[in-house]
Amino acid sequence: DSLLIVCNFTPIPRENYRIGVPAADHYVEIFNSDAAHLGGSNIINSDRLMCEQIAQHGREHSVSLTVPPLAAVALKPLDAGNS
């Protein structure tokens, strides 16, 4: 299995941040260092992230997400059977 890790090393939340993805799958957040149970401010991506055919970072597809400040987010692709 592969994961997509997105880090924000600035004190500014990045809303609607678009990142290129390697596969045309939908994604789900499985870890967020800003989650409330970890002592963060709970800026999370609670919904499934929909893959779009919008090129970004040299990839044909991308997803848009919120990246909390000074945090790391881990996304897992959902294959067609699990979406």
Secondary structure, DSSP 8 states (H G I E B T S, - for coil): ---EEEEE-SSS-EEEEEEEESSS-EEEEEEETT-GGGTS------S-B--BS--BTTBSEEEEEEE-TTEEEEEEEE-TTT-
